[in-house]
Every structure is written in structure tokens, then in C-alpha cells.
């Protein structure tokens, strides 16, 4: 095991299994002298996510509602057939992911904020389409929304991260709490959950509440100012499901705030990375049926300074493996498997918005430790691995750069 740069790991012993004590990585200084160089190859308007094609080209979403096919040399081609999105603050066109069957059928998935009929409202939507690439053309065909949060409403941070199970049979989807707080603990609403679905968007067999149906009607609130105000927030409307409420049977885990990172480690364990409020960004080891505590607990306070109970007060809730106070504001999470940086194989990487850095985390089984992070000078929205093993970063900006990261 490689020890983290900041010193020895504190250990607790539970039976015969060593378990790392919790680490606050928020106060760790940046690592000097990055072992890589960055080369800017293109520019985008608020880029959000990268998905590499097998030939080295990449799909890149822009939050404003555009999708591009880009080459490693920086040539860009806009992809037509993108669905309408509600672009507002943290919402818009967000994730793009190749389906496990992409090499056979060209299928991809998009996650985005789907506009509601009531002005200013939206919900998380998951769509599947076929990518058709011609000579000087690229288009999405047969786009179909296969899952959506039908409740809709106001508020930010829909989550929208996707990870496919190692056997490629199932799809995990993160749904943010939309800054409404209380839905994250309500089993009848998708907000604040990680869902496990079939590849066509249905509840996956073997989920913790398989076959359970939720409440027929849901009281909807607008985002309150803090966790305490949420407890008495006024109901602005009531949503009535057209058919059975499948939320319980879709749910894998509960109690998440802004889950922007979701990735499987090489050993098959699922890890999730989410934003806290003023403090309390979290790296969580995801296990079925567990409750990760938001908004009941956090290693943080509300934006307005109103306290939140510490996770140490609630042994019934799952604590993060690593937390960051102050925050680094994660953009995404991925695991490196390439040959270009052989010493990084198996490491997790997280993009940092507030930290303006690339963060490396060493993961060994159920133990994760912050290894190092390098300041790159811009808000890093996404980090992705190319087929040749290079890492690519995108910048969260109206003139956001696309960068290739290679060894010095």
C-alpha cells in the first residue's frame, strides 16, 4: 500500500480487519511540482462532461444545452438531436455516457434538467439515443427518455451522474436533493438518492426495496434557506402520480446532497462523491440500503451558519470515508486504469472546482486516503481517461478549456 504524502494513516482495529479512521482532507496543502503537463486543445461554453469513444474522439456536453464531437487535436462538430433543457445555475445538459453496448449499436445516455410545464421548474431526466456519425455530421437519433423524476420543481443540483455495474447489466443514477433538503430522507421521492435501474430505465431486480410502491401524492416545496427552515417549509403544490410510484423499488441508497461523482473501483466497489454546504464534501463507499445522512447530519454548517448535527451523533447513519472541510467542490470521480501513468493505476481522481485542482485518492478495498492534489489554475469540472491513458480535463467557465494531461 502507498502511504499518503501527509503522514501515517491512523488505524482502528475492528476484529481482524484494519479500518482507517476518518480523515478531513480539507486542510491538506496542494502538492508542489505536478508530474504532468497540461496542453489546451479546444474551448467550450460551460462544458460539463466528457465521454471518450473507442477511437479517441470524445463527446462533450455544454451545460447551456449543446453536445459536441471533438477530436484529440481540438476539432469540434456539434451533434444535432439534443433534447431541450432548462439551463439555470447548476442545471442544463449535464452527463453523457457510452452505453455498454455502444460498440455494437452506437447507444449513448444523456442526463439533463428537463423543463417542466410550470415556468422555472425542471427535473432530472435520463435519455437513451443512438449516435450516428457521418462525413462532417453527427446526430442523435431515436432519443427516448427512459427515466425521469416526474415530480419536478424548483431548485438546483440534480446530480445526474451515471455508472454502469461491472457486469454491464445495470445502471446507477445519482439524483440530487435540489436544495430542498427533506426529500433526501423521503422514500417516496427520487431526490437525494442513488437509483439502480435496468439499462432501459426500469427498477432493477435485487434492489433493497424491490417491488415496493411509494405514496400516490407528494407535497412539493421550494428550496428553503437551511436545514431547519426545511422542516417547516410551506407546501407550494401537491404532485399526484399518474401510475404507481416506483421510487422505493428504484432506490439503492438514501440521504445524498449533491452527488456529482459516481464510479466503480477495479475491485467492483461503488464510490460516490458529493458536495456539502459550508464544509462537508464527502467521499462515500456505497452499499445497498444504507442511509448517508443528508440533511440530518454533516461535517458542516448551513450556508447561513445554522448548525447541522455531526455524523458522530448518529451511529445509525453512514459516515463518509473522507470528508473535506473546507470544501474542494468536486466535479466528478473516476478510477485510472491506463499505462501512461503506471504508478497511478487503481487510483481515484476527482476534479476540484473551488480548489482549482486535480485530486488523487488512493483506494484499497474499503479504505480510501487522500494522496495528493495539484493546483492547475482553473475550476476543473471533469477529468476523464482517454484510450491511450492520457487524462483530460475540462474547465468550468463560459470560455472553458479542454486540456490534455501527459507526463512531464
PAFILUM-258461 format. One record per residue (C-alpha): residue number from 0; x, y, z; residue in one letter. Coordinates in nm, 3 decimals. Example, Ala and Ser with C-alpha at 12.3 -4.5 7.8 and 13.67 -1.06 7.14 Angstrom:
BEGIN
<0,<1.230,-0.450,0.780>,'a'>
<1,<1.367,-0.106,0.714>,'s'>
This chain:
BEGIN
<0,<0.000,0.000,0.000>,'x'>
<1,<0.126,0.351,-0.082>,'x'>
<2,<0.106,0.580,0.220>,'x'>
<3,<-0.043,0.928,0.172>,'x'>
<4,<0.201,1.217,0.145>,'x'>
<5,<0.072,1.389,0.458>,'x'>
<6,<0.183,1.120,0.704>,'x'>
<7,<0.083,0.785,0.854>,'x'>
<8,<-0.269,0.651,0.837>,'x'>
<9,<-0.450,0.643,1.171>,'x'>
<10,<-0.591,0.295,1.222>,'x'>
<11,<-0.872,0.144,1.421>,'x'>
<12,<-0.893,-0.231,1.460>,'x'>
<13,<-1.233,-0.395,1.426>,'x'>
<14,<-1.191,-0.767,1.473>,'x'>
<15,<-0.921,-0.880,1.231>,'x'>
<16,<-0.994,-0.611,0.971>,'x'>
<17,<-0.798,-0.282,0.984>,'x'>
<18,<-1.019,0.018,0.916>,'x'>
<19,<-0.883,0.369,0.858>,'x'>
<20,<-1.004,0.638,1.096>,'x'>
<21,<-1.188,0.921,0.925>,'x'>
<22,<-0.981,1.184,0.753>,'x'>
<23,<-1.058,1.551,0.698>,'x'>
<24,<-0.872,1.623,0.374>,'x'>
<25,<-0.992,1.982,0.352>,'x'>
<26,<-0.690,2.133,0.526>,'x'>
<27,<-0.423,1.948,0.327>,'x'>
<28,<-0.197,2.179,0.122>,'x'>
<29,<-0.156,2.137,-0.254>,'x'>
<30,<0.124,1.910,-0.372>,'x'>
<31,<0.409,2.104,-0.535>,'x'>
<32,<0.567,2.024,-0.871>,'x'>
<33,<0.295,1.837,-1.064>,'x'>
<34,<0.440,1.537,-1.254>,'x'>
<35,<0.244,1.629,-1.566>,'x'>
<36,<0.200,1.899,-1.827>,'x'>
<37,<-0.127,2.045,-1.950>,'x'>
<38,<-0.195,2.125,-2.314>,'x'>
<39,<-0.505,2.321,-2.409>,'x'>
<40,<-0.659,2.187,-2.729>,'x'>
<41,<-1.008,2.347,-2.753>,'x'>
<42,<-1.259,2.574,-2.583>,'x'>
<43,<-1.624,2.529,-2.487>,'x'>
<44,<-1.908,2.723,-2.327>,'x'>
<45,<-1.960,2.582,-1.976>,'x'>
<46,<-1.854,2.224,-2.056>,'x'>
<47,<-1.977,1.962,-1.809>,'x'>
<48,<-1.883,1.607,-1.901>,'x'>
<49,<-1.651,1.409,-2.134>,'x'>
<50,<-1.721,1.064,-2.280>,'x'>
<51,<-1.446,0.904,-2.488>,'x'>
<52,<-1.527,0.699,-2.796>,'x'>
<53,<-1.312,0.390,-2.862>,'x'>
<54,<-1.123,0.573,-3.143>,'x'>
<55,<-1.008,0.856,-2.913>,'x'>
<56,<-1.265,1.115,-3.013>,'x'>
<57,<-1.485,1.245,-2.737>,'x'>
<58,<-1.837,1.365,-2.671>,'x'>
<59,<-1.852,1.681,-2.460>,'x'>
<60,<-2.166,1.836,-2.315>,'x'>
<61,<-2.217,2.207,-2.263>,'x'>
<62,<-2.448,2.298,-1.978>,'x'>
<63,<-2.624,2.554,-2.199>,'x'>
<64,<-2.770,2.264,-2.400>,'x'>
<65,<-2.521,2.163,-2.669>,'x'>
<66,<-2.333,1.841,-2.738>,'x'>
<67,<-2.009,1.825,-2.940>,'x'>
<68,<-1.798,1.557,-3.100>,'x'>
<69,<-1.434,1.660,-3.057>,'x'>
<70,<-1.107,1.516,-3.184>,'x'>
<71,<-0.788,1.493,-2.975>,'x'>
<72,<-0.647,1.776,-3.188>,'x'>
<73,<-0.935,2.006,-3.093>,'x'>
<74,<-1.165,1.995,-3.396>,'x'>
<75,<-1.530,2.028,-3.291>,'x'>
<76,<-1.854,1.920,-3.454>,'x'>
<77,<-2.192,1.998,-3.297>,'x'>
<78,<-2.418,1.696,-3.254>,'x'>
<79,<-2.780,1.752,-3.355>,'x'>
<80,<-3.090,1.597,-3.196>,'x'>
<81,<-3.017,1.707,-2.839>,'x'>
<82,<-3.334,1.740,-2.625>,'x'>
<83,<-3.445,2.077,-2.480>,'x'>
<84,<-3.304,2.152,-2.136>,'x'>
<85,<-3.364,2.408,-1.863>,'x'>
<86,<-3.029,2.584,-1.833>,'x'>
<87,<-3.015,2.761,-1.500>,'x'>
<88,<-2.737,2.784,-1.239>,'x'>
<89,<-2.611,2.423,-1.193>,'x'>
<90,<-2.868,2.269,-1.426>,'x'>
<91,<-2.885,2.215,-1.800>,'x'>
<92,<-2.735,1.947,-2.026>,'x'>
<93,<-2.510,1.753,-1.790>,'x'>
<94,<-2.392,1.395,-1.834>,'x'>
<95,<-2.303,1.195,-2.144>,'x'>
<96,<-2.212,0.825,-2.121>,'x'>
<97,<-2.149,0.547,-2.371>,'x'>
<98,<-2.386,0.254,-2.323>,'x'>
<99,<-2.221,-0.083,-2.254>,'x'>
<100,<-2.346,-0.184,-2.600>,'x'>
<101,<-2.202,0.124,-2.776>,'x'>
<102,<-1.953,-0.067,-2.992>,'x'>
<103,<-2.241,-0.272,-3.135>,'x'>
<104,<-2.525,-0.020,-3.163>,'x'>
<105,<-2.389,0.332,-3.102>,'x'>
<106,<-2.613,0.383,-2.797>,'x'>
<107,<-2.539,0.664,-2.553>,'x'>
<108,<-2.709,0.809,-2.245>,'x'>
<109,<-2.769,1.173,-2.159>,'x'>
<110,<-2.867,1.321,-1.822>,'x'>
<111,<-3.015,1.670,-1.805>,'x'>
<112,<-3.264,1.908,-1.650>,'x'>
<113,<-3.592,1.851,-1.829>,'x'>
<114,<-3.814,2.163,-1.837>,'x'>
<115,<-4.148,2.142,-1.658>,'x'>
<116,<-4.481,2.286,-1.766>,'x'>
<117,<-4.471,2.532,-1.476>,'x'>
<118,<-4.217,2.805,-1.567>,'x'>
<119,<-3.889,2.773,-1.382>,'x'>
<120,<-3.942,2.410,-1.286>,'x'>
<121,<-3.745,2.110,-1.406>,'x'>
<122,<-3.646,1.758,-1.313>,'x'>
<123,<-3.366,1.514,-1.371>,'x'>
<124,<-3.413,1.311,-1.689>,'x'>
<125,<-3.220,1.014,-1.829>,'x'>
<126,<-3.242,0.961,-2.205>,'x'>
<127,<-3.102,0.700,-2.441>,'x'>
<128,<-3.026,0.764,-2.808>,'x'>
<129,<-2.819,0.634,-3.097>,'x'>
<130,<-2.516,0.837,-3.207>,'x'>
<131,<-2.484,0.848,-3.585>,'x'>
<132,<-2.158,0.987,-3.722>,'x'>
<133,<-2.127,1.068,-4.091>,'x'>
<134,<-1.892,1.270,-4.307>,'x'>
<135,<-1.898,1.610,-4.138>,'x'>
<136,<-2.216,1.524,-3.947>,'x'>
<137,<-2.311,1.382,-3.609>,'x'>
<138,<-2.663,1.333,-3.479>,'x'>
<139,<-2.863,1.168,-3.205>,'x'>
<140,<-3.141,0.950,-3.339>,'x'>
<141,<-3.432,0.780,-3.166>,'x'>
<142,<-3.384,0.971,-2.842>,'x'>
<143,<-3.613,0.841,-2.570>,'x'>
<144,<-3.646,0.948,-2.207>,'x'>
<145,<-3.625,0.619,-2.018>,'x'>
<146,<-3.642,0.763,-1.665>,'x'>
<147,<-3.742,1.098,-1.519>,'x'>
<148,<-3.832,1.243,-1.184>,'x'>
<149,<-4.195,1.328,-1.263>,'x'>
<150,<-4.239,1.549,-0.954>,'x'>
<151,<-4.037,1.839,-1.099>,'x'>
<152,<-3.995,2.164,-0.912>,'x'>
<153,<-3.754,2.448,-0.843>,'x'>
<154,<-3.403,2.425,-0.707>,'x'>
<155,<-3.056,2.328,-0.818>,'x'>
<156,<-2.817,2.036,-0.828>,'x'>
<157,<-2.998,1.744,-0.988>,'x'>
<158,<-2.693,1.516,-0.956>,'x'>
<159,<-2.706,1.338,-1.295>,'x'>
<160,<-2.402,1.107,-1.264>,'x'>
<161,<-2.418,0.758,-1.414>,'x'>
<162,<-2.211,0.445,-1.353>,'x'>
<163,<-2.263,0.103,-1.508>,'x'>
<164,<-2.230,-0.209,-1.296>,'x'>
<165,<-1.916,-0.417,-1.360>,'x'>
<166,<-2.126,-0.686,-1.528>,'x'>
<167,<-2.268,-0.414,-1.758>,'x'>
<168,<-2.627,-0.519,-1.680>,'x'>
<169,<-2.739,-0.229,-1.461>,'x'>
<170,<-2.717,0.147,-1.441>,'x'>
<171,<-2.668,0.357,-1.128>,'x'>
<172,<-2.801,0.714,-1.139>,'x'>
<173,<-2.749,0.990,-0.882>,'x'>
<174,<-3.033,1.229,-0.803>,'x'>
<175,<-2.950,1.546,-0.610>,'x'>
<176,<-3.168,1.692,-0.337>,'x'>
<177,<-3.239,2.008,-0.545>,'x'>
<178,<-3.152,2.218,-0.235>,'x'>
<179,<-3.488,2.119,-0.086>,'x'>
<180,<-3.323,1.911,0.191>,'x'>
<181,<-3.612,1.698,0.318>,'x'>
<182,<-3.675,1.487,0.003>,'x'>
<183,<-3.336,1.319,0.056>,'x'>
<184,<-3.491,1.132,0.353>,'x'>
<185,<-3.832,1.075,0.193>,'x'>
<186,<-3.856,0.723,0.042>,'x'>
<187,<-4.132,0.843,-0.189>,'x'>
<188,<-3.917,1.094,-0.384>,'x'>
<189,<-3.610,1.025,-0.604>,'x'>
<190,<-3.431,1.345,-0.495>,'x'>
<191,<-3.134,1.277,-0.271>,'x'>
<192,<-3.098,0.912,-0.375>,'x'>
<193,<-2.879,0.681,-0.578>,'x'>
<194,<-3.102,0.470,-0.802>,'x'>
<195,<-3.022,0.130,-0.952>,'x'>
<196,<-3.200,0.073,-1.282>,'x'>
<197,<-3.200,-0.167,-1.572>,'x'>
<198,<-3.040,-0.038,-1.891>,'x'>
<199,<-3.386,0.061,-2.015>,'x'>
<200,<-3.465,0.265,-1.703>,'x'>
<201,<-3.679,0.023,-1.501>,'x'>
<202,<-3.631,-0.069,-1.133>,'x'>
<203,<-3.351,-0.326,-1.118>,'x'>
<204,<-3.414,-0.667,-0.965>,'x'>
<205,<-3.244,-0.720,-0.631>,'x'>
<206,<-3.281,-0.363,-0.508>,'x'>
<207,<-3.326,-0.323,-0.128>,'x'>
<208,<-3.696,-0.236,-0.162>,'x'>
<209,<-3.771,-0.443,-0.469>,'x'>
<210,<-4.142,-0.442,-0.551>,'x'>
<211,<-4.230,-0.164,-0.306>,'x'>
<212,<-4.463,0.113,-0.427>,'x'>
<213,<-4.447,0.466,-0.286>,'x'>
<214,<-4.710,0.721,-0.191>,'x'>
<215,<-4.951,0.830,-0.465>,'x'>
<216,<-4.921,1.201,-0.385>,'x'>
<217,<-4.618,1.412,-0.288>,'x'>
<218,<-4.611,1.752,-0.120>,'x'>
<219,<-4.369,1.977,-0.311>,'x'>
<220,<-4.170,2.259,-0.151>,'x'>
<221,<-3.945,2.530,-0.292>,'x'>
<222,<-3.584,2.541,-0.168>,'x'>
<223,<-3.577,2.669,0.193>,'x'>
<224,<-3.289,2.873,0.333>,'x'>
<225,<-3.140,2.597,0.554>,'x'>
<226,<-3.199,2.254,0.708>,'x'>
<227,<-3.404,2.394,0.997>,'x'>
<228,<-3.631,2.603,0.773>,'x'>
<229,<-3.688,2.293,0.557>,'x'>
<230,<-3.869,2.123,0.845>,'x'>
<231,<-4.149,2.381,0.827>,'x'>
<232,<-4.128,2.484,0.460>,'x'>
<233,<-4.469,2.562,0.309>,'x'>
<234,<-4.614,2.324,0.052>,'x'>
<235,<-4.640,2.502,-0.285>,'x'>
<236,<-4.831,2.226,-0.462>,'x'>
<237,<-4.911,1.856,-0.449>,'x'>
<238,<-4.798,1.615,-0.719>,'x'>
<239,<-5.019,1.314,-0.799>,'x'>
<240,<-4.852,1.022,-0.978>,'x'>
<241,<-5.030,0.901,-1.293>,'x'>
<242,<-4.949,0.541,-1.207>,'x'>
<243,<-4.758,0.353,-0.938>,'x'>
<244,<-4.480,0.547,-0.766>,'x'>
<245,<-4.178,0.324,-0.832>,'x'>
<246,<-3.929,0.531,-0.633>,'x'>
<247,<-3.885,0.284,-0.344>,'x'>
<248,<-3.819,-0.008,-0.580>,'x'>
<249,<-3.563,0.203,-0.775>,'x'>
<250,<-3.369,0.321,-0.470>,'x'>
<251,<-3.025,0.182,-0.386>,'x'>
<252,<-2.918,0.437,-0.119>,'x'>
<253,<-3.066,0.741,0.056>,'x'>
<254,<-2.952,1.067,0.213>,'x'>
<255,<-2.737,1.234,-0.053>,'x'>
<256,<-2.700,1.607,-0.119>,'x'>
<257,<-2.527,1.687,-0.449>,'x'>
<258,<-2.385,1.359,-0.582>,'x'>
<259,<-2.171,1.461,-0.880>,'x'>
<260,<-1.922,1.173,-0.871>,'x'>
<261,<-2.002,0.803,-0.909>,'x'>
<262,<-1.757,0.531,-1.013>,'x'>
<263,<-1.675,0.165,-0.962>,'x'>
<264,<-1.329,0.079,-0.831>,'x'>
<265,<-1.135,-0.202,-1.002>,'x'>
<266,<-1.247,-0.441,-0.726>,'x'>
<267,<-1.616,-0.373,-0.801>,'x'>
<268,<-1.693,-0.147,-0.504>,'x'>
<269,<-1.904,0.161,-0.580>,'x'>
<270,<-1.784,0.504,-0.463>,'x'>
<271,<-1.971,0.834,-0.460>,'x'>
<272,<-1.852,1.194,-0.421>,'x'>
<273,<-2.083,1.477,-0.321>,'x'>
<274,<-2.088,1.843,-0.220>,'x'>
<275,<-2.152,1.954,0.134>,'x'>
<276,<-2.281,2.303,0.221>,'x'>
<277,<-2.026,2.520,0.412>,'x'>
<278,<-1.788,2.228,0.454>,'x'>
<279,<-1.854,1.857,0.445>,'x'>
<280,<-1.779,1.742,0.092>,'x'>
<281,<-1.793,1.362,0.112>,'x'>
<282,<-1.642,1.051,-0.041>,'x'>
<283,<-1.875,0.760,0.038>,'x'>
<284,<-1.846,0.386,-0.008>,'x'>
<285,<-2.189,0.295,-0.143>,'x'>
<286,<-2.362,-0.010,-0.002>,'x'>
<287,<-2.723,-0.113,-0.076>,'x'>
<288,<-2.996,0.007,0.155>,'x'>
<289,<-2.774,0.242,0.355>,'x'>
<290,<-2.864,0.596,0.461>,'x'>
<291,<-2.584,0.851,0.414>,'x'>
<292,<-2.738,1.110,0.640>,'x'>
<293,<-2.821,1.425,0.446>,'x'>
<294,<-2.978,1.660,0.563>,'x'>
<295,<-2.986,1.513,0.914>,'x'>
<296,<-2.608,1.525,0.961>,'x'>
<297,<-2.299,1.675,0.800>,'x'>
<298,<-1.943,1.771,0.891>,'x'>
<299,<-2.051,2.125,0.805>,'x'>
<300,<-2.294,2.407,0.873>,'x'>
<301,<-2.562,2.560,0.651>,'x'>
<302,<-2.462,2.842,0.416>,'x'>
<303,<-2.621,3.090,0.660>,'x'>
<304,<-2.430,2.945,0.955>,'x'>
<305,<-2.719,2.746,1.105>,'x'>
<306,<-2.566,2.433,1.262>,'x'>
<307,<-2.619,2.078,1.136>,'x'>
<308,<-2.576,1.778,1.366>,'x'>
<309,<-2.244,1.593,1.333>,'x'>
<310,<-2.242,1.241,1.184>,'x'>
<311,<-2.070,1.137,1.506>,'x'>
<312,<-2.407,1.182,1.683>,'x'>
<313,<-2.591,0.932,1.461>,'x'>
<314,<-2.435,0.583,1.455>,'x'>
<315,<-2.737,0.461,1.257>,'x'>
<316,<-2.625,0.669,0.957>,'x'>
<317,<-2.323,0.601,0.734>,'x'>
<318,<-2.024,0.833,0.777>,'x'>
<319,<-1.815,0.943,0.479>,'x'>
<320,<-1.482,0.766,0.433>,'x'>
<321,<-1.318,1.103,0.363>,'x'>
<322,<-1.461,1.449,0.412>,'x'>
<323,<-1.336,1.794,0.315>,'x'>
<324,<-1.385,2.095,0.542>,'x'>
<325,<-1.323,2.348,0.391>,'x'>
<326,<-1.467,2.212,0.068>,'x'>
<327,<-1.291,2.149,-0.261>,'x'>
<328,<-1.624,2.127,-0.451>,'x'>
<329,<-1.597,1.806,-0.656>,'x'>
<330,<-1.693,1.794,-1.021>,'x'>
<331,<-1.669,1.419,-1.078>,'x'>
<332,<-1.496,1.095,-0.981>,'x'>
<333,<-1.315,0.833,-1.190>,'x'>
<334,<-1.063,0.549,-1.147>,'x'>
<335,<-0.746,0.538,-1.353>,'x'>
<336,<-0.653,0.220,-1.542>,'x'>
<337,<-0.415,0.342,-1.813>,'x'>
<338,<-0.050,0.277,-1.894>,'x'>
<339,<0.066,0.637,-1.941>,'x'>
<340,<0.088,0.690,-1.562>,'x'>
<341,<0.161,0.336,-1.434>,'x'>
<342,<0.204,0.438,-1.068>,'x'>
<343,<-0.150,0.579,-1.069>,'x'>
<344,<-0.323,0.255,-1.169>,'x'>
<345,<-0.619,0.193,-0.941>,'x'>
<346,<-0.619,0.547,-0.802>,'x'>
<347,<-0.934,0.755,-0.795>,'x'>
<348,<-0.925,1.106,-0.939>,'x'>
<349,<-1.161,1.388,-0.852>,'x'>
<350,<-1.191,1.723,-1.026>,'x'>
<351,<-1.195,2.027,-0.798>,'x'>
<352,<-1.397,2.341,-0.865>,'x'>
<353,<-1.325,2.563,-0.564>,'x'>
<354,<-0.980,2.406,-0.516>,'x'>
<355,<-0.898,2.461,-0.885>,'x'>
<356,<-0.710,2.134,-0.864>,'x'>
<357,<-0.688,1.771,-0.964>,'x'>
<358,<-0.715,1.539,-0.662>,'x'>
<359,<-0.573,1.185,-0.643>,'x'>
<360,<-0.713,0.941,-0.387>,'x'>
<361,<-0.564,0.600,-0.311>,'x'>
<362,<-0.827,0.330,-0.270>,'x'>
<363,<-0.757,-0.015,-0.130>,'x'>
<364,<-1.068,-0.220,-0.069>,'x'>
<365,<-1.297,-0.024,0.162>,'x'>
<366,<-1.019,0.218,0.263>,'x'>
<367,<-0.954,0.547,0.082>,'x'>
<368,<-0.687,0.803,0.165>,'x'>
<369,<-0.612,1.140,0.004>,'x'>
<370,<-0.276,1.106,-0.171>,'x'>
<371,<-0.207,1.442,-0.334>,'x'>
<372,<-0.370,1.727,-0.522>,'x'>
<373,<-0.219,1.962,-0.774>,'x'>
<374,<-0.335,2.315,-0.844>,'x'>
<375,<-0.398,2.368,-1.215>,'x'>
<376,<-0.528,2.725,-1.201>,'x'>
<377,<-0.888,2.677,-1.317>,'x'>
<378,<-1.215,2.525,-1.197>,'x'>
<379,<-1.194,2.161,-1.304>,'x'>
<380,<-1.539,2.029,-1.393>,'x'>
<381,<-1.446,1.686,-1.527>,'x'>
<382,<-1.150,1.451,-1.555>,'x'>
<383,<-1.162,1.157,-1.795>,'x'>
<384,<-0.924,0.891,-1.924>,'x'>
<385,<-0.856,0.859,-2.296>,'x'>
<386,<-0.796,0.521,-2.462>,'x'>
<387,<-0.421,0.595,-2.474>,'x'>
<388,<-0.407,0.653,-2.097>,'x'>
<389,<-0.384,1.032,-2.103>,'x'>
<390,<-0.607,1.226,-1.867>,'x'>
<391,<-0.826,1.506,-2.000>,'x'>
<392,<-0.970,1.797,-1.802>,'x'>
<393,<-1.241,2.048,-1.883>,'x'>
<394,<-1.272,2.393,-1.731>,'x'>
<395,<-1.594,2.520,-1.574>,'x'>
<396,<-1.617,2.857,-1.746>,'x'>
<397,<-1.802,3.041,-2.024>,'x'>
<398,<-1.474,3.006,-2.215>,'x'>
<399,<-1.382,2.672,-2.065>,'x'>
<400,<-1.074,2.498,-2.196>,'x'>
<401,<-1.029,2.132,-2.287>,'x'>
<402,<-0.688,2.014,-2.168>,'x'>
<403,<-0.476,1.704,-2.228>,'x'>
<404,<-0.267,1.594,-1.931>,'x'>
<405,<0.051,1.392,-2.005>,'x'>
<406,<0.374,1.308,-1.814>,'x'>
<407,<0.646,1.571,-1.798>,'x'>
